[in-house]
Amino acid sequence: MKRISAYLILLAGICTAADTRPQNNVSLDRYMGRWYEQARYENWFEQGMEGVYTDYTARPDGSIRVLNCGHNANGEPEQATGRAFPMSHGILEVSFVWPYWWFGAPYHILYVDKDYQAALVSGDDDDYLWLLTRERKPEQSTINKLKQEAERRGFDTTKLRFTKQ
């Protein structure tokens, strides 16, 4: 009986986990450039940050330069530079720790619209989530579409912290 209970608890956890499979047809060339963070699950490395944006730049060696910028809770500018390495279609491994190959975090492009103006990104589980747009202040309908996609994938959008841009 204990095995059955443990199995049912495990199965329930699997069934409620968010779908973090990346979008199949992501073009990293089109993904390059500036993305403004509209909302995120709060995390330790962005705690209290506002005005957050990230610039992605292709490098000759096939990696991607990642520059994260924003203002901390005191209004002071902060930035972090790292590298991303394409792992498979729609999945990057991002590192801000030198040497870059030493520690990387998964970055899944869950959804990007056909014009590459809005994107939904997570890690490989439902602990991290970002709503990104090319415009600093997009239409509310764009944010709503990203939230709907997150909900469709099983993410809890009540946990989103909206970023002041």
CNS distance restraints for C-alpha pairs under 8 A (distance, minus, plus):
assign (resid   1 and name CA) (resid   5 and name CA) 6.28 0.50 0.50
assign (resid   2 and name CA) (resid   6 and name CA) 6.12 0.50 0.50
assign (resid   3 and name CA) (resid   7 and name CA) 6.02 0.50 0.50
assign (resid   4 and name CA) (resid   8 and name CA) 6.14 0.50 0.50
assign (resid   5 and name CA) (resid   9 and name CA) 6.23 0.50 0.50
assign (resid   6 and name CA) (resid  10 and name CA) 6.17 0.50 0.50
assign (resid   7 and name CA) (resid  11 and name CA) 6.02 0.50 0.50
assign (resid   8 and name CA) (resid  12 and name CA) 6.02 0.50 0.50
assign (resid   9 and name CA) (resid  13 and name CA) 6.30 0.50 0.50
assign (resid  10 and name CA) (resid  14 and name CA) 6.33 0.50 0.50
assign (resid  11 and name CA) (resid  15 and name CA) 6.13 0.50 0.50
assign (resid  12 and name CA) (resid  16 and name CA) 6.24 0.50 0.50
assign (resid  13 and name CA) (resid  17 and name CA) 6.19 0.50 0.50
assign (resid  16 and name CA) (resid 154 and name CA) 7.06 0.50 0.50
assign (resid  17 and name CA) (resid 125 and name CA) 7.62 0.50 0.50
assign (resid  17 and name CA) (resid 126 and name CA) 6.90 0.50 0.50
assign (resid  17 and name CA) (resid 154 and name CA) 6.71 0.50 0.50
assign (resid  18 and name CA) (resid 125 and name CA) 6.90 0.50 0.50
assign (resid  18 and name CA) (resid 126 and name CA) 5.62 0.50 0.50
assign (resid  18 and name CA) (resid 153 and name CA) 5.56 0.50 0.50
assign (resid  18 and name CA) (resid 154 and name CA) 4.34 0.50 0.50
assign (resid  18 and name CA) (resid 155 and name CA) 5.45 0.50 0.50
assign (resid  19 and name CA) (resid 125 and name CA) 7.96 0.50 0.50
assign (resid  19 and name CA) (resid 153 and name CA) 4.94 0.50 0.50
assign (resid  19 and name CA) (resid 154 and name CA) 6.30 0.50 0.50
assign (resid  19 and name CA) (resid 155 and name CA) 7.97 0.50 0.50
assign (resid  20 and name CA) (resid 108 and name CA) 6.86 0.50 0.50
assign (resid  20 and name CA) (resid 110 and name CA) 6.38 0.50 0.50
assign (resid  20 and name CA) (resid 122 and name CA) 6.82 0.50 0.50
assign (resid  20 and name CA) (resid 123 and name CA) 7.36 0.50 0.50
assign (resid  20 and name CA) (resid 124 and name CA) 5.90 0.50 0.50
assign (resid  20 and name CA) (resid 125 and name CA) 6.29 0.50 0.50
assign (resid  20 and name CA) (resid 126 and name CA) 7.41 0.50 0.50
assign (resid  20 and name CA) (resid 153 and name CA) 7.46 0.50 0.50
assign (resid  21 and name CA) (resid 108 and name CA) 7.21 0.50 0.50
assign (resid  21 and name CA) (resid 110 and name CA) 6.27 0.50 0.50
assign (resid  22 and name CA) (resid  89 and name CA) 7.43 0.50 0.50
assign (resid  22 and name CA) (resid  90 and name CA) 5.18 0.50 0.50
assign (resid  22 and name CA) (resid  91 and name CA) 6.60 0.50 0.50
assign (resid  22 and name CA) (resid 108 and name CA) 5.47 0.50 0.50
assign (resid  22 and name CA) (resid 109 and name CA) 5.13 0.50 0.50
assign (resid  22 and name CA) (resid 110 and name CA) 4.24 0.50 0.50
assign (resid  22 and name CA) (resid 111 and name CA) 6.98 0.50 0.50
assign (resid  23 and name CA) (resid  89 and name CA) 7.88 0.50 0.50
assign (resid  23 and name CA) (resid  90 and name CA) 6.07 0.50 0.50
assign (resid  23 and name CA) (resid 109 and name CA) 6.32 0.50 0.50
assign (resid  23 and name CA) (resid 110 and name CA) 5.08 0.50 0.50
assign (resid  23 and name CA) (resid 111 and name CA) 5.49 0.50 0.50
assign (resid  23 and name CA) (resid 112 and name CA) 7.52 0.50 0.50
assign (resid  24 and name CA) (resid  89 and name CA) 6.39 0.50 0.50
assign (resid  24 and name CA) (resid  90 and name CA) 6.61 0.50 0.50
assign (resid  25 and name CA) (resid  89 and name CA) 7.29 0.50 0.50
assign (resid  25 and name CA) (resid  90 and name CA) 7.49 0.50 0.50
assign (resid  26 and name CA) (resid  31 and name CA) 7.79 0.50 0.50
assign (resid  26 and name CA) (resid  89 and name CA) 6.69 0.50 0.50
assign (resid  26 and name CA) (resid  90 and name CA) 5.52 0.50 0.50
assign (resid  26 and name CA) (resid 109 and name CA) 7.69 0.50 0.50
assign (resid  26 and name CA) (resid 112 and name CA) 7.39 0.50 0.50
assign (resid  27 and name CA) (resid  31 and name CA) 6.27 0.50 0.50
assign (resid  27 and name CA) (resid  90 and name CA) 8.00 0.50 0.50
assign (resid  28 and name CA) (resid  32 and name CA) 6.28 0.50 0.50
assign (resid  28 and name CA) (resid  90 and name CA) 7.88 0.50 0.50
assign (resid  29 and name CA) (resid  58 and name CA) 7.74 0.50 0.50
assign (resid  30 and name CA) (resid 116 and name CA) 6.75 0.50 0.50
assign (resid  31 and name CA) (resid  56 and name CA) 7.74 0.50 0.50
assign (resid  31 and name CA) (resid 116 and name CA) 6.60 0.50 0.50
assign (resid  32 and name CA) (resid  55 and name CA) 7.42 0.50 0.50
assign (resid  32 and name CA) (resid  56 and name CA) 4.91 0.50 0.50
assign (resid  32 and name CA) (resid  57 and name CA) 5.69 0.50 0.50
assign (resid  32 and name CA) (resid  58 and name CA) 6.94 0.50 0.50
assign (resid  33 and name CA) (resid  55 and name CA) 5.28 0.50 0.50
assign (resid  33 and name CA) (resid  56 and name CA) 5.01 0.50 0.50
assign (resid  33 and name CA) (resid  57 and name CA) 6.31 0.50 0.50
assign (resid  34 and name CA) (resid  53 and name CA) 6.87 0.50 0.50
assign (resid  34 and name CA) (resid  54 and name CA) 5.62 0.50 0.50
assign (resid  34 and name CA) (resid  55 and name CA) 4.36 0.50 0.50
assign (resid  34 and name CA) (resid  56 and name CA) 6.42 0.50 0.50
assign (resid  34 and name CA) (resid 134 and name CA) 6.31 0.50 0.50
assign (resid  35 and name CA) (resid  53 and name CA) 5.59 0.50 0.50
assign (resid  35 and name CA) (resid  54 and name CA) 5.36 0.50 0.50
assign (resid  35 and name CA) (resid  55 and name CA) 6.47 0.50 0.50
assign (resid  35 and name CA) (resid 132 and name CA) 5.83 0.50 0.50
assign (resid  35 and name CA) (resid 133 and name CA) 5.41 0.50 0.50
assign (resid  35 and name CA) (resid 134 and name CA) 4.87 0.50 0.50
assign (resid  35 and name CA) (resid 135 and name CA) 7.54 0.50 0.50
assign (resid  36 and name CA) (resid  51 and name CA) 7.91 0.50 0.50
assign (resid  36 and name CA) (resid  52 and name CA) 6.23 0.50 0.50
assign (resid  36 and name CA) (resid  53 and name CA) 4.27 0.50 0.50
assign (resid  36 and name CA) (resid  54 and name CA) 6.53 0.50 0.50
assign (resid  36 and name CA) (resid 132 and name CA) 5.42 0.50 0.50
assign (resid  36 and name CA) (resid 133 and name CA) 5.24 0.50 0.50
assign (resid  36 and name CA) (resid 134 and name CA) 5.90 0.50 0.50
assign (resid  36 and name CA) (resid 135 and name CA) 6.60 0.50 0.50
assign (resid  36 and name CA) (resid 136 and name CA) 5.71 0.50 0.50
assign (resid  37 and name CA) (resid  51 and name CA) 7.66 0.50 0.50
assign (resid  37 and name CA) (resid  52 and name CA) 5.54 0.50 0.50
assign (resid  37 and name CA) (resid  53 and name CA) 5.57 0.50 0.50
assign (resid  37 and name CA) (resid  54 and name CA) 7.83 0.50 0.50
assign (resid  37 and name CA) (resid 130 and name CA) 6.81 0.50 0.50
assign (resid  37 and name CA) (resid 131 and name CA) 6.01 0.50 0.50
assign (resid  37 and name CA) (resid 132 and name CA) 4.69 0.50 0.50
assign (resid  37 and name CA) (resid 133 and name CA) 6.69 0.50 0.50
assign (resid  37 and name CA) (resid 163 and name CA) 6.56 0.50 0.50
assign (resid  38 and name CA) (resid 130 and name CA) 7.54 0.50 0.50
assign (resid  38 and name CA) (resid 131 and name CA) 5.43 0.50 0.50
assign (resid  38 and name CA) (resid 132 and name CA) 5.61 0.50 0.50
assign (resid  38 and name CA) (resid 133 and name CA) 6.96 0.50 0.50
assign (resid  38 and name CA) (resid 143 and name CA) 7.69 0.50 0.50
assign (resid  38 and name CA) (resid 162 and name CA) 5.86 0.50 0.50
assign (resid  38 and name CA) (resid 163 and name CA) 5.21 0.50 0.50
assign (resid  38 and name CA) (resid 164 and name CA) 7.53 0.50 0.50
assign (resid  38 and name CA) (resid 165 and name CA) 7.52 0.50 0.50
assign (resid  39 and name CA) (resid 130 and name CA) 5.75 0.50 0.50
assign (resid  39 and name CA) (resid 131 and name CA) 5.13 0.50 0.50
assign (resid  39 and name CA) (resid 132 and name CA) 7.36 0.50 0.50
assign (resid  39 and name CA) (resid 160 and name CA) 5.96 0.50 0.50
assign (resid  39 and name CA) (resid 161 and name CA) 5.35 0.50 0.50
assign (resid  39 and name CA) (resid 162 and name CA) 4.09 0.50 0.50
assign (resid  39 and name CA) (resid 163 and name CA) 5.23 0.50 0.50
assign (resid  40 and name CA) (resid 128 and name CA) 7.41 0.50 0.50
assign (resid  40 and name CA) (resid 129 and name CA) 5.40 0.50 0.50
assign (resid  40 and name CA) (resid 130 and name CA) 4.36 0.50 0.50
assign (resid  40 and name CA) (resid 131 and name CA) 6.33 0.50 0.50
assign (resid  40 and name CA) (resid 160 and name CA) 5.26 0.50 0.50
assign (resid  40 and name CA) (resid 161 and name CA) 5.31 0.50 0.50
assign (resid  40 and name CA) (resid 162 and name CA) 6.52 0.50 0.50
assign (resid  40 and name CA) (resid 163 and name CA) 7.48 0.50 0.50
assign (resid  41 and name CA) (resid 127 and name CA) 7.47 0.50 0.50
assign (resid  41 and name CA) (resid 128 and name CA) 5.68 0.50 0.50
assign (resid  41 and name CA) (resid 129 and name CA) 5.40 0.50 0.50
assign (resid  41 and name CA) (resid 130 and name CA) 6.79 0.50 0.50
assign (resid  41 and name CA) (resid 159 and name CA) 6.05 0.50 0.50
assign (resid  41 and name CA) (resid 160 and name CA) 4.98 0.50 0.50
assign (resid  41 and name CA) (resid 161 and name CA) 5.91 0.50 0.50
assign (resid  42 and name CA) (resid  46 and name CA) 6.93 0.50 0.50
assign (resid  42 and name CA) (resid  47 and name CA) 6.38 0.50 0.50
assign (resid  42 and name CA) (resid 128 and name CA) 7.95 0.50 0.50
assign (resid  42 and name CA) (resid 160 and name CA) 7.35 0.50 0.50
assign (resid  42 and name CA) (resid 161 and name CA) 6.30 0.50 0.50
assign (resid  43 and name CA) (resid  47 and name CA) 5.81 0.50 0.50
assign (resid  43 and name CA) (resid 128 and name CA) 7.58 0.50 0.50
assign (resid  47 and name CA) (resid  72 and name CA) 7.83 0.50 0.50
assign (resid  48 and name CA) (resid  72 and name CA) 6.00 0.50 0.50
assign (resid  48 and name CA) (resid  73 and name CA) 5.11 0.50 0.50
assign (resid  49 and name CA) (resid  70 and name CA) 6.21 0.50 0.50
assign (resid  49 and name CA) (resid  71 and name CA) 5.46 0.50 0.50
assign (resid  49 and name CA) (resid  72 and name CA) 4.58 0.50 0.50
assign (resid  49 and name CA) (resid  73 and name CA) 5.98 0.50 0.50
assign (resid  49 and name CA) (resid 163 and name CA) 7.69 0.50 0.50
assign (resid  50 and name CA) (resid  70 and name CA) 5.78 0.50 0.50
assign (resid  50 and name CA) (resid  71 and name CA) 5.28 0.50 0.50
assign (resid  50 and name CA) (resid  72 and name CA) 6.52 0.50 0.50
assign (resid  50 and name CA) (resid  73 and name CA) 7.53 0.50 0.50
assign (resid  50 and name CA) (resid 163 and name CA) 5.53 0.50 0.50
assign (resid  50 and name CA) (resid 164 and name CA) 5.33 0.50 0.50
assign (resid  50 and name CA) (resid 165 and name CA) 6.56 0.50 0.50
assign (resid  51 and name CA) (resid  69 and name CA) 7.77 0.50 0.50
assign (resid  51 and name CA) (resid  70 and name CA) 4.96 0.50 0.50
assign (resid  51 and name CA) (resid  71 and name CA) 6.06 0.50 0.50
assign (resid  51 and name CA) (resid 163 and name CA) 6.64 0.50 0.50
assign (resid  51 and name CA) (resid 164 and name CA) 5.67 0.50 0.50
assign (resid  51 and name CA) (resid 165 and name CA) 4.37 0.50 0.50
assign (resid  52 and name CA) (resid  68 and name CA) 7.21 0.50 0.50
assign (resid  52 and name CA) (resid  69 and name CA) 5.57 0.50 0.50
assign (resid  52 and name CA) (resid  70 and name CA) 4.19 0.50 0.50
assign (resid  52 and name CA) (resid  71 and name CA) 7.09 0.50 0.50
assign (resid  52 and name CA) (resid 163 and name CA) 7.24 0.50 0.50
assign (resid  52 and name CA) (resid 165 and name CA) 7.13 0.50 0.50
assign (resid  53 and name CA) (resid  68 and name CA) 6.00 0.50 0.50
assign (resid  53 and name CA) (resid  69 and name CA) 5.48 0.50 0.50
assign (resid  53 and name CA) (resid  70 and name CA) 6.46 0.50 0.50
assign (resid  54 and name CA) (resid  66 and name CA) 6.79 0.50 0.50
assign (resid  54 and name CA) (resid  67 and name CA) 5.45 0.50 0.50
assign (resid  54 and name CA) (resid  68 and name CA) 4.45 0.50 0.50
assign (resid  54 and name CA) (resid  69 and name CA) 6.19 0.50 0.50
assign (resid  55 and name CA) (resid  65 and name CA) 7.82 0.50 0.50
assign (resid  55 and name CA) (resid  66 and name CA) 5.87 0.50 0.50
assign (resid  55 and name CA) (resid  67 and name CA) 5.15 0.50 0.50
assign (resid  55 and name CA) (resid  68 and name CA) 6.68 0.50 0.50
assign (resid  56 and name CA) (resid  64 and name CA) 6.35 0.50 0.50
assign (resid  56 and name CA) (resid  65 and name CA) 5.67 0.50 0.50
assign (resid  56 and name CA) (resid  66 and name CA) 4.95 0.50 0.50
assign (resid  56 and name CA) (resid  67 and name CA) 6.70 0.50 0.50
assign (resid  57 and name CA) (resid  64 and name CA) 5.44 0.50 0.50
assign (resid  57 and name CA) (resid  65 and name CA) 4.98 0.50 0.50
assign (resid  57 and name CA) (resid  66 and name CA) 6.73 0.50 0.50
assign (resid  58 and name CA) (resid  62 and name CA) 6.79 0.50 0.50
assign (resid  58 and name CA) (resid  63 and name CA) 6.34 0.50 0.50
assign (resid  58 and name CA) (resid  64 and name CA) 4.54 0.50 0.50
assign (resid  58 and name CA) (resid  65 and name CA) 6.28 0.50 0.50
assign (resid  59 and name CA) (resid  63 and name CA) 5.40 0.50 0.50
assign (resid  59 and name CA) (resid  64 and name CA) 5.38 0.50 0.50
assign (resid  59 and name CA) (resid  65 and name CA) 6.53 0.50 0.50
assign (resid  62 and name CA) (resid  85 and name CA) 7.47 0.50 0.50
assign (resid  62 and name CA) (resid  86 and name CA) 7.95 0.50 0.50
assign (resid  63 and name CA) (resid  83 and name CA) 6.57 0.50 0.50
assign (resid  63 and name CA) (resid  84 and name CA) 5.74 0.50 0.50
assign (resid  63 and name CA) (resid  85 and name CA) 4.91 0.50 0.50
assign (resid  63 and name CA) (resid  86 and name CA) 6.93 0.50 0.50
assign (resid  64 and name CA) (resid  83 and name CA) 5.44 0.50 0.50
assign (resid  64 and name CA) (resid  84 and name CA) 4.90 0.50 0.50
assign (resid  64 and name CA) (resid  85 and name CA) 6.37 0.50 0.50
assign (resid  65 and name CA) (resid  81 and name CA) 7.30 0.50 0.50
assign (resid  65 and name CA) (resid  82 and name CA) 6.07 0.50 0.50
assign (resid  65 and name CA) (resid  83 and name CA) 4.79 0.50 0.50
assign (resid  65 and name CA) (resid  84 and name CA) 6.50 0.50 0.50
assign (resid  66 and name CA) (resid  81 and name CA) 5.65 0.50 0.50
assign (resid  66 and name CA) (resid  82 and name CA) 4.98 0.50 0.50
assign (resid  66 and name CA) (resid  83 and name CA) 5.36 0.50 0.50
assign (resid  66 and name CA) (resid  84 and name CA) 6.67 0.50 0.50
assign (resid  67 and name CA) (resid  79 and name CA) 6.93 0.50 0.50
assign (resid  67 and name CA) (resid  80 and name CA) 5.84 0.50 0.50
assign (resid  67 and name CA) (resid  81 and name CA) 4.57 0.50 0.50
assign (resid  67 and name CA) (resid  82 and name CA) 6.46 0.50 0.50
assign (resid  68 and name CA) (resid  79 and name CA) 5.35 0.50 0.50
assign (resid  68 and name CA) (resid  80 and name CA) 5.18 0.50 0.50
assign (resid  68 and name CA) (resid  81 and name CA) 6.39 0.50 0.50
assign (resid  69 and name CA) (resid  77 and name CA) 7.32 0.50 0.50
assign (resid  69 and name CA) (resid  78 and name CA) 5.82 0.50 0.50
assign (resid  69 and name CA) (resid  79 and name CA) 4.34 0.50 0.50
assign (resid  69 and name CA) (resid  80 and name CA) 6.71 0.50 0.50
assign (resid  70 and name CA) (resid  77 and name CA) 5.73 0.50 0.50
assign (resid  70 and name CA) (resid  78 and name CA) 5.54 0.50 0.50
assign (resid  70 and name CA) (resid  79 and name CA) 6.48 0.50 0.50
assign (resid  71 and name CA) (resid  75 and name CA) 5.14 0.50 0.50
assign (resid  71 and name CA) (resid  76 and name CA) 5.16 0.50 0.50
assign (resid  71 and name CA) (resid  77 and name CA) 4.34 0.50 0.50
assign (resid  71 and name CA) (resid  78 and name CA) 5.69 0.50 0.50
assign (resid  72 and name CA) (resid  76 and name CA) 5.46 0.50 0.50
assign (resid  72 and name CA) (resid  77 and name CA) 6.40 0.50 0.50
assign (resid  72 and name CA) (resid  78 and name CA) 6.62 0.50 0.50
assign (resid  80 and name CA) (resid  96 and name CA) 7.07 0.50 0.50
assign (resid  81 and name CA) (resid  96 and name CA) 6.22 0.50 0.50
assign (resid  82 and name CA) (resid  94 and name CA) 7.06 0.50 0.50
assign (resid  82 and name CA) (resid  95 and name CA) 5.49 0.50 0.50
assign (resid  82 and name CA) (resid  96 and name CA) 4.17 0.50 0.50
assign (resid  82 and name CA) (resid  97 and name CA) 7.16 0.50 0.50
assign (resid  82 and name CA) (resid 100 and name CA) 7.48 0.50 0.50
assign (resid  83 and name CA) (resid  94 and name CA) 5.73 0.50 0.50
assign (resid  83 and name CA) (resid  95 and name CA) 5.51 0.50 0.50
assign (resid  83 and name CA) (resid  96 and name CA) 6.59 0.50 0.50
assign (resid  83 and name CA) (resid 100 and name CA) 6.68 0.50 0.50
assign (resid  84 and name CA) (resid  92 and name CA) 5.97 0.50 0.50
assign (resid  84 and name CA) (resid  93 and name CA) 5.34 0.50 0.50
assign (resid  84 and name CA) (resid  94 and name CA) 4.16 0.50 0.50
assign (resid  84 and name CA) (resid  95 and name CA) 6.31 0.50 0.50
assign (resid  85 and name CA) (resid  92 and name CA) 5.37 0.50 0.50
assign (resid  85 and name CA) (resid  93 and name CA) 5.16 0.50 0.50
assign (resid  85 and name CA) (resid  94 and name CA) 6.46 0.50 0.50
assign (resid  86 and name CA) (resid  90 and name CA) 7.88 0.50 0.50
assign (resid  86 and name CA) (resid  91 and name CA) 6.19 0.50 0.50
assign (resid  86 and name CA) (resid  92 and name CA) 4.47 0.50 0.50
assign (resid  86 and name CA) (resid  93 and name CA) 6.49 0.50 0.50
assign (resid  87 and name CA) (resid  91 and name CA) 5.56 0.50 0.50
assign (resid  87 and name CA) (resid  92 and name CA) 5.29 0.50 0.50
assign (resid  87 and name CA) (resid  93 and name CA) 6.56 0.50 0.50
assign (resid  88 and name CA) (resid  92 and name CA) 7.16 0.50 0.50
assign (resid  90 and name CA) (resid 108 and name CA) 6.00 0.50 0.50
assign (resid  90 and name CA) (resid 109 and name CA) 5.21 0.50 0.50
assign (resid  90 and name CA) (resid 110 and name CA) 7.47 0.50 0.50
assign (resid  91 and name CA) (resid 106 and name CA) 7.04 0.50 0.50
assign (resid  91 and name CA) (resid 107 and name CA) 5.71 0.50 0.50
assign (resid  91 and name CA) (resid 108 and name CA) 4.70 0.50 0.50
assign (resid  91 and name CA) (resid 109 and name CA) 6.33 0.50 0.50
assign (resid  92 and name CA) (resid 106 and name CA) 6.02 0.50 0.50
assign (resid  92 and name CA) (resid 107 and name CA) 4.97 0.50 0.50
assign (resid  92 and name CA) (resid 108 and name CA) 6.47 0.50 0.50
assign (resid  93 and name CA) (resid 104 and name CA) 5.41 0.50 0.50
assign (resid  93 and name CA) (resid 105 and name CA) 5.28 0.50 0.50
assign (resid  93 and name CA) (resid 106 and name CA) 4.67 0.50 0.50
assign (resid  93 and name CA) (resid 107 and name CA) 5.76 0.50 0.50
assign (resid  94 and name CA) (resid 104 and name CA) 5.07 0.50 0.50
assign (resid  94 and name CA) (resid 105 and name CA) 5.16 0.50 0.50
assign (resid  94 and name CA) (resid 106 and name CA) 6.38 0.50 0.50
assign (resid  94 and name CA) (resid 107 and name CA) 6.60 0.50 0.50
assign (resid  95 and name CA) (resid 100 and name CA) 5.50 0.50 0.50
assign (resid  95 and name CA) (resid 101 and name CA) 7.44 0.50 0.50
assign (resid  95 and name CA) (resid 103 and name CA) 6.05 0.50 0.50
assign (resid  95 and name CA) (resid 104 and name CA) 4.44 0.50 0.50
assign (resid  95 and name CA) (resid 105 and name CA) 6.26 0.50 0.50
assign (resid  96 and name CA) (resid 100 and name CA) 6.66 0.50 0.50
assign (resid  96 and name CA) (resid 104 and name CA) 7.75 0.50 0.50
assign (resid  97 and name CA) (resid 102 and name CA) 7.27 0.50 0.50
assign (resid  97 and name CA) (resid 103 and name CA) 6.46 0.50 0.50
assign (resid  97 and name CA) (resid 104 and name CA) 7.94 0.50 0.50
assign (resid  98 and name CA) (resid 102 and name CA) 7.07 0.50 0.50
assign (resid  99 and name CA) (resid 103 and name CA) 7.87 0.50 0.50
assign (resid 100 and name CA) (resid 104 and name CA) 7.15 0.50 0.50
assign (resid 105 and name CA) (resid 123 and name CA) 7.33 0.50 0.50
assign (resid 106 and name CA) (resid 123 and name CA) 5.09 0.50 0.50
assign (resid 106 and name CA) (resid 124 and name CA) 5.89 0.50 0.50
assign (resid 107 and name CA) (resid 121 and name CA) 6.85 0.50 0.50
assign (resid 107 and name CA) (resid 122 and name CA) 5.93 0.50 0.50
assign (resid 107 and name CA) (resid 123 and name CA) 4.90 0.50 0.50
assign (resid 107 and name CA) (resid 124 and name CA) 7.05 0.50 0.50
assign (resid 108 and name CA) (resid 121 and name CA) 5.55 0.50 0.50
assign (resid 108 and name CA) (resid 122 and name CA) 5.23 0.50 0.50
assign (resid 108 and name CA) (resid 123 and name CA) 5.61 0.50 0.50
assign (resid 108 and name CA) (resid 124 and name CA) 6.61 0.50 0.50
assign (resid 109 and name CA) (resid 119 and name CA) 7.21 0.50 0.50
assign (resid 109 and name CA) (resid 120 and name CA) 6.26 0.50 0.50
assign (resid 109 and name CA) (resid 121 and name CA) 4.72 0.50 0.50
assign (resid 109 and name CA) (resid 122 and name CA) 6.81 0.50 0.50
assign (resid 110 and name CA) (resid 119 and name CA) 7.49 0.50 0.50
assign (resid 110 and name CA) (resid 120 and name CA) 5.47 0.50 0.50
assign (resid 110 and name CA) (resid 121 and name CA) 5.41 0.50 0.50
assign (resid 110 and name CA) (resid 122 and name CA) 6.97 0.50 0.50
assign (resid 111 and name CA) (resid 119 and name CA) 5.37 0.50 0.50
assign (resid 111 and name CA) (resid 120 and name CA) 5.02 0.50 0.50
assign (resid 111 and name CA) (resid 121 and name CA) 7.08 0.50 0.50
assign (resid 111 and name CA) (resid 149 and name CA) 7.78 0.50 0.50
assign (resid 112 and name CA) (resid 116 and name CA) 5.83 0.50 0.50
assign (resid 112 and name CA) (resid 117 and name CA) 7.44 0.50 0.50
assign (resid 112 and name CA) (resid 118 and name CA) 5.69 0.50 0.50
assign (resid 112 and name CA) (resid 119 and name CA) 4.23 0.50 0.50
assign (resid 112 and name CA) (resid 120 and name CA) 6.50 0.50 0.50
assign (resid 113 and name CA) (resid 117 and name CA) 6.36 0.50 0.50
assign (resid 113 and name CA) (resid 118 and name CA) 5.70 0.50 0.50
assign (resid 113 and name CA) (resid 119 and name CA) 6.59 0.50 0.50
assign (resid 116 and name CA) (resid 134 and name CA) 7.86 0.50 0.50
assign (resid 117 and name CA) (resid 133 and name CA) 5.52 0.50 0.50
assign (resid 117 and name CA) (resid 134 and name CA) 5.09 0.50 0.50
assign (resid 117 and name CA) (resid 135 and name CA) 7.54 0.50 0.50
assign (resid 118 and name CA) (resid 131 and name CA) 7.65 0.50 0.50
assign (resid 118 and name CA) (resid 132 and name CA) 5.67 0.50 0.50
assign (resid 118 and name CA) (resid 133 and name CA) 4.32 0.50 0.50
assign (resid 118 and name CA) (resid 134 and name CA) 6.49 0.50 0.50
assign (resid 118 and name CA) (resid 142 and name CA) 7.20 0.50 0.50
assign (resid 118 and name CA) (resid 146 and name CA) 7.53 0.50 0.50
assign (resid 119 and name CA) (resid 131 and name CA) 6.15 0.50 0.50
assign (resid 119 and name CA) (resid 132 and name CA) 5.08 0.50 0.50
assign (resid 119 and name CA) (resid 133 and name CA) 6.27 0.50 0.50
assign (resid 119 and name CA) (resid 146 and name CA) 7.18 0.50 0.50
assign (resid 120 and name CA) (resid 129 and name CA) 7.38 0.50 0.50
assign (resid 120 and name CA) (resid 130 and name CA) 5.90 0.50 0.50
assign (resid 120 and name CA) (resid 131 and name CA) 4.98 0.50 0.50
assign (resid 120 and name CA) (resid 132 and name CA) 6.25 0.50 0.50
assign (resid 120 and name CA) (resid 146 and name CA) 6.37 0.50 0.50
assign (resid 120 and name CA) (resid 149 and name CA) 7.91 0.50 0.50
assign (resid 120 and name CA) (resid 150 and name CA) 7.37 0.50 0.50
assign (resid 121 and name CA) (resid 129 and name CA) 5.74 0.50 0.50
assign (resid 121 and name CA) (resid 130 and name CA) 5.16 0.50 0.50
assign (resid 121 and name CA) (resid 131 and name CA) 6.67 0.50 0.50
assign (resid 121 and name CA) (resid 132 and name CA) 7.72 0.50 0.50
assign (resid 122 and name CA) (resid 126 and name CA) 7.09 0.50 0.50
assign (resid 122 and name CA) (resid 127 and name CA) 7.89 0.50 0.50
assign (resid 122 and name CA) (resid 128 and name CA) 5.21 0.50 0.50
assign (resid 122 and name CA) (resid 129 and name CA) 4.42 0.50 0.50
assign (resid 122 and name CA) (resid 130 and name CA) 6.29 0.50 0.50
assign (resid 123 and name CA) (resid 127 and name CA) 7.13 0.50 0.50
assign (resid 123 and name CA) (resid 128 and name CA) 5.57 0.50 0.50
assign (resid 123 and name CA) (resid 129 and name CA) 7.10 0.50 0.50
assign (resid 126 and name CA) (resid 155 and name CA) 6.62 0.50 0.50
assign (resid 129 and name CA) (resid 160 and name CA) 7.99 0.50 0.50
assign (resid 131 and name CA) (resid 143 and name CA) 7.52 0.50 0.50
assign (resid 131 and name CA) (resid 146 and name CA) 6.50 0.50 0.50
assign (resid 131 and name CA) (resid 147 and name CA) 7.82 0.50 0.50
assign (resid 133 and name CA) (resid 138 and name CA) 7.09 0.50 0.50
assign (resid 136 and name CA) (resid 165 and name CA) 6.24 0.50 0.50
assign (resid 137 and name CA) (resid 165 and name CA) 6.97 0.50 0.50
assign (resid 138 and name CA) (resid 142 and name CA) 6.54 0.50 0.50
assign (resid 138 and name CA) (resid 143 and name CA) 7.44 0.50 0.50
assign (resid 139 and name CA) (resid 143 and name CA) 7.03 0.50 0.50
assign (resid 140 and name CA) (resid 144 and name CA) 6.14 0.50 0.50
assign (resid 141 and name CA) (resid 145 and name CA) 6.13 0.50 0.50
assign (resid 142 and name CA) (resid 146 and name CA) 6.44 0.50 0.50
assign (resid 143 and name CA) (resid 147 and name CA) 6.20 0.50 0.50
assign (resid 144 and name CA) (resid 148 and name CA) 6.09 0.50 0.50
assign (resid 145 and name CA) (resid 149 and name CA) 6.26 0.50 0.50
assign (resid 146 and name CA) (resid 150 and name CA) 6.22 0.50 0.50
assign (resid 147 and name CA) (resid 151 and name CA) 6.16 0.50 0.50
assign (resid 147 and name CA) (resid 157 and name CA) 6.57 0.50 0.50
assign (resid 148 and name CA) (resid 152 and name CA) 6.03 0.50 0.50
assign (resid 149 and name CA) (resid 153 and name CA) 6.28 0.50 0.50
assign (resid 150 and name CA) (resid 154 and name CA) 6.45 0.50 0.50
assign (resid 150 and name CA) (resid 155 and name CA) 5.31 0.50 0.50
assign (resid 150 and name CA) (resid 156 and name CA) 7.66 0.50 0.50
assign (resid 150 and name CA) (resid 157 and name CA) 7.00 0.50 0.50
assign (resid 151 and name CA) (resid 155 and name CA) 5.12 0.50 0.50
assign (resid 151 and name CA) (resid 156 and name CA) 6.47 0.50 0.50
assign (resid 151 and name CA) (resid 157 and name CA) 6.50 0.50 0.50
assign (resid 156 and name CA) (resid 160 and name CA) 7.78 0.50 0.50
